[in-house]
Amino acid sequence: MLAIKPLNDLSIYLNHLVKRRLWLKVLIGMILGAGLGVLLNPSTGLVSAELSENLANWLDLPGSAFMKLTQMVMIPLIFASIITGLVSNVSDDLKTFGLGLLLYFIFTTVVAISIGLLVALVFRPGQYVNQYGGFPDAEGHLPEEGAVSVFSNIPEAISNLIPANPLESILTGEMLSIVIFTIIIGVAITQLESEIARPLIRFVEAIQKICMVVVGWAMRLVPYAVFGLMAALLSRTGIEIFLGLGYYMLVVILGLVLLLLVYMLLIFVLTRKNPFTFLKNIREPQLLAFSTASSAAVMPLSMKAADEKLGVSSKISDFLIPIGATINMDGTALFQCVTVLFMAQVYGIELSFLKIIFIMVTVVSASIGTPAIPGGGVIILTTVLASSGLPAEGLLVVIGIDRILGMFRTAVNVTGDLTAAVIFNKWFGSSEEV
């Protein structure tokens, strides 16, 4: 087998961000941005509506630059990471491991959606927004026709996962198709002779390093991006609506905390490890995930924590974490489920039991293909709302606070990936791990 450089060695490009307390700078940026946004809101009378909008556009600039830089390198980074994990960790257990991993990811996604469904139905965050006047265009209704059904042609949907034109999938951001294409290419590379495969592996390593350099540049913008996004959000959003959204945010965060407790239970029951020690060992990737809102950008640091602090074999982490960062989006799935029900409550739409089941299935399918980038959850959520027949106008308001929720759910997504790494290391790893 070719000797290639482990992906977790690339964590050197991100370690300085943790040492410089990026998470603290992000929190300061959020607080200062929120204060400035309140002052710039036209409702205070300090500035005109026109000036407030112009200032908000400029405040959005760092956040826009950060997101564009991150999105620019995510697909090549994921492509290179998955291939590296496959080529460096081929084993006879690959089929069993891959099937078990897929079933585990589906199981945890269903658990996450169930938690989201529970908190949304119990606490009903949408009713509080209605008390303050609702969202714009709140006369939305549930269409009788035209809603897209995930059950309409399942065989065709499955066949479409294999991209006939990979470049088209890359251009349209169809992440699940990209992942499947990458896995096929990675497995094919493992069948090549070492002399032929070696230049390809070196090229992939170069792509990884280039992407991580760009990600490192983007991370330097994070505190300023969060400051600008928070200021722009509060300068554009009425205080009354924000109060309603604040309760919605608390409901989402409560669901994420419950999901985190499920992870801790899985760690204790399936591996007999101390959940609190586990949390202590993964705090660096969690903080970086919270700061960047991009689980893919934290992959190298997650691998380093898995190998060095959790005792996970690199054979497991190098394959599992890149895949998990791409398709294992439990926190995002929970957020999407809560938000869909939140929108229905805001618009006064009563959902039948069958419609709720339909939404759950749709969210499971959509969350697997959610881009591991800031704002990816909302991008896919538009499709979920459309397929569920719900009006999507309210997302214009939710998008404004998505940065905050994105930080929380990304930290949970990364925790889920590392939880899976520990569990599968127990099942498939060597007997030498810690």
N, C-alpha and C positions, 0 to 999 in steps of 0.2 A: 504493500500500500504506500502511496506517496506520502512523504513527510511534509506537511504544510503547517503554516503558522496558525495556532488556535485563534479563533475569532476574539476570545476574551482578552487577548493581548492588545487589541485595539482600544481597550478602555483607557489607555493613557491619554487619548484625545479628549476624554470627558472627566477624568479624575479631578483636574484642577477646578472644575465647576463646583464639585461637591466641597472641596477644601476651602473654596472662597465663599462658602455659605450662600450659594445661589438661591436656595429656598427662602432664606431670610430676606434677601433683596427683593424677591418676588412678593413676599408678604408686605414689605414696606411699600413697594410699588402699588399694590392693590389698595392699601389704606390711603396713600397720598392721591392716587388716581380717583378713588371714590370721593374724597374731599373736594378735589378740583372739579369733578363732574357735577357735584351738587351745586357748587358756586356758579358753574357755567350754564346750568339748566335755566331756560327762559322763565320758568315759573318763579324763580327767585327775584326777577326784575333787575338783576345786576347787568345783564347783557341782553341784546336783542336776539330774536330767534334766528335772524340771518347770520349774525356774528357767531352765535353759538354753533350753528351748523358748520360754518367755515372752520372754526377752531377744532370741532370734532373730526372733520376730515383730515386735518393735519395730525391730530392725536392718534388717528387710526394708522398712520404711516408706518411706525415701527412694527406694529402687529402684523400689518399686511406684508411687510418685507420679511419678517420672521416666517410667516406661513408659506410664502412663496419659496424661500430658500429651503425650508424643510420638505415641502412637496416636491421640489425639483430633484432631490436626491433619494427620496424614499423608495421608489420603485427599483432603481439600480442597487441600492443598499440591501433591500430585501432579496432581490435576485441573487446577489453575490453571497449573502449570508446563508441562504438555504442550500445553495450549491456547495458551499464550503462545508456545511454541516453534513450533507449527504456523502460527499467524497471522502471526508476524513473519518467517517464513522460507519462504514458499511459493515453489517454483521448479518449472521444467519437469522437473527431474530427481527430483522427489519419489518417483515410483513406483520408479524404478531404485534410488534411494538407500535407500528403505524395504525393498525386497526384498533388496538386498545386505546391509543391516544385520541383517535377520532371519536370513539364512543365516550371517553371521559370528557372531552370538550363539549360534546352534545349534552351530556348529563349536567355538567355545571352550568351550561347556558340555560337549560330548562329550569334549573333551580333558581338562577338569577332572575329569569323572567317571572317565575312564580312569586318570588319575593316582591318584584316590582308591581305585579298585579295586586298582591295583598295590600301593600302600603298605599297604592293609589285608590283602591276601593274603600279602604278603612278611613283614610284621612281626607280623601276627596279634595285635593288642592285646587281644582278648577273652580269650585264654587266661590272661593274667596276672590278670584279675579272678577267673576261675575258681579260680585257685590260692589266693585269699583268701576263698573261700566263695561267690562269685557274687553275683548280685543277688537281692533278694526275689522270691518266686514264680518261681524259676529253673527250675521244672518245665514251662515253656512248651513247646509243640510246634507243629509246622507243620501247620495244619489241612488236611485233604484237600478240604474243601468250604467255600464261603462267602467265599473270598478274592475281592476285587474285581479284575477284569482291565481293564487299560487298552485291551485290544483288543476288548472285548465289543461296543461299538457306537461305532466311530470317527466315522461321520457325525453321530450324535447329539451326541457330545462336542464336535465342531467347531461345530455349530449352537448349542450351549449357551453358547459363548464370547460370543455376542451376547446381552446381557441383555434379556429381555422386560420385566423390571422393574428398572431401574437402582438404585432405592432398596433393593430386596432384596439386590442385589449389594453395595451399600455396607454394609448392616447385617450381612451374613454375611462381609464382608471378602474377597470373591472378586476379588483384585487384577487378574487378567488380564482379566476381564470389564469391570472398571472402566476399565482402560487402553483397551480396544477401544471402549467407549462414549465415552470422552473424545476419542479420535482421530476418531471419527465426528463428534462435535459440533464439534471444532476445524476439521475440513475443511469442514463445513457453514458455519461462521462465515466462512471465507475466501470463500465464494460470495456473501456479503451485500454490499450497497452500503456504502461507508465511513460514511455518516451513520448507518445503522442499526447497524452493527457497533461503532462507537466506544464507546457506553455500555457494551456488553457487555465490551469489552476493559478499560475503566477499572474495571469491577466485578471482573474477574478479577485485575487488578493489586492492588486493595484486598485481595482474599482472600489473595494471596501475602504481602503485607506483614503482615497480621494473623497469618497462620500463622507467619511467621518471628519475629515478636515473641514468640509463645508458645513456639516452639522455643528462642529465646534464654533464656527463663525456665527451661525444662526443663534446658538445658545447665548452668546454675549448680548444679543438683543432682547432676551426674554424679560428682564426687569422693566426695561423701557416699553416693551410691547404690552406687558400687563398693565403698566401705569396708563398708557395711552388708551387701551381698550376699556379699562374701567372708567376712565374719565369720559371717553366718548359715549359709553353706555349710559351713564347717569346724566350726561348733558342732554341726551335725546329722549330718555325714558321718563315719563311722569312719575312722581313719587308715589301716587296711589297705585299705579300698575306695578311698580317695583315692590311695594309692600305685598301685593298678591303673589308676585313671582318669588318673593323671599320665602313665603310659606311653601311654594312648590319646590324651591331649592332645598329646603329643609327636609321635605318628604323624600326627595331623591337621595340626599345624603344619608338619611336614616336607612333607606333600603341598601345603600352601599355598605354601611356599617354592619347591617345584618348579614350581608353577603360575606364580608370579611370574617365575621364570626363563624360562618359555615366553613370557610377555608381553615380556620384555626381548629375546628372540630375534625375536619378531614386529616389534618396533620397529626393530631393527637391519636385518633382512632386507627388510622391506616399505617402510620409510621412509628407511633409511640414516642415521638419527639415532643419536647416542650414548646408549645405554641409561642410563648413569650420570647424564648430564646430565638426562635425562628424569626419573629418580627424584628428583634434587635439586629440580627445578622443581615436583614435585607433593607435596613433603613436608608442606606445610600441610594440604591436604585429607586426606592419609593420616593425619596425626596426629589431626585432628579426627574422622575416621572411626573410628580406633582408640579414641578417647575416648568417642564417643557410641554406637558400634555401630549406627548408622543411616545408611545410604548416602543415603537421601532427605533427611535433615536437612543433609547436606553439599553438596547440589546447587548452591547459589549459589556456594560457595567453589570447587567443582570447575569451574564455568563460568568463574570469574575466573581460575583457574590455566590453564585451557585457552586462553582468549583472550589473556591478558597474558604468560604465561610459556612456553606451548607454541606460540604463533603459530597457533592454530586459529581459523578463521573463525567468528564468532558465528552465521553461517548454519548451521554444522554443530553447534556445541556446544549451542545453545539448543534444538535438537530432539533430538539424540542423548543427551545426559546425563540429562534427565528420563526418557526411555524406558529407558535403561540402568539407571538407579537403581531402576527398577520391575521390569524383567524380566530383566536381565543379571546373574544371581547365580552366577557361576562358583565363587567361594569357598564359597558356601552349598551348591551342588550337590556339590562335593567333600566337604564336611563330612557331608552327608546320605548319600552313598555309603559313606564310611568308617564312619559310625555304624550304618547298616543291617547291614553285614558284621560290625561289632563286636558288635552285639546277637546275631546268629546264632552267633558264636563263643562268646559268654558263655553262651548257652543250649545249646551243644553241638549246634546244628542244622547239618547239612551241606547246602550249597546246590549244586544241579546247575548245569551251564553254562547251560542254558536259563533257570533261575530267576535267575541272575546277570544275564543279558541282559535279562530282564523287569524286574529291579530298576533297571538302568541306564536303560531307556526310561521307567520310572515316575519316576525322579529327574529326568530331563530335563524331563518334563511338569510335575512339581511345582515345580521350581526356578524356572520361568518365572513362576509365580503366587505366589512367596514374597513376603510383605509386606516392604517395605524398612524394617522397624522392629526394635528390639531384641527378640530372642527369636522373630522370624518364622521362622527356619530350623527351630526345634524344633516350632513350631505345625504347619507343613506336614509335618514328619517323621512326626508321628503318622499322617497319612493315608498316607504312603509305606509305613510298617510295616504298616498295616492291609491295604493293597492287595497287599503282598508276602506276607501270611499269617504275619507274625512277631509274637510277643508284644511289647506296648509297655510292660510294667511297668517295665523298666529305665530308661525315659526319666525316671522320677521322680528317679533319681539323676543322670542326665546333665543334666537341666534345671538342677541346682544349679551346675554348672560352665559352663553355656552362656554366661554373661556373658563369661567369659574368652575362650573360643573365638570368640564373636561379635565381639569386638573385633578379633581377627586376621583373621577371614574378611571382615569389613566393609571393613577396610583393603585387602584384596585385591580385593574387589568394586569399590571406587572406583578402584583402579589399573586394573582391567579396563575400566571405562568410559572412563577417560582414554586408555588405550591405543587403544581403538576410535576415540576422537575424533581422535587423531593420525593413525591409519591412514586413516580416511575423509576427513580433511582432505587427505591426500596424493592420494586418488583423486578426490574431488569438490570440493575447495576451490579458491579462486582461486589464481592464480600469484603473489599478493602476500604470502602468508603467510610467516612466518619459517622 
